[in-house]
């Protein structure tokens, strides 16, 4: 039961992060903002992807008591 609650929490967090990353991706492809903003958005996108990886890692560590 606890794993299912943690799983739902993890999936919800990943879905929110995925939505934010998709918005960044869409804006980066339109390129209707200046270079400084594009550079910062690329950096945020990389940090977001790393964050999702850490969320997944945290779930497995917590679920399997590693």
Secondary structure as GFF3:
##gff-version 3
##sequence-region A 1 66
A	DSSP	alpha_helix	2	30	.	.	.	ID=ss1
A	DSSP	alpha_helix	35	64	.	.	.	ID=ss2
###
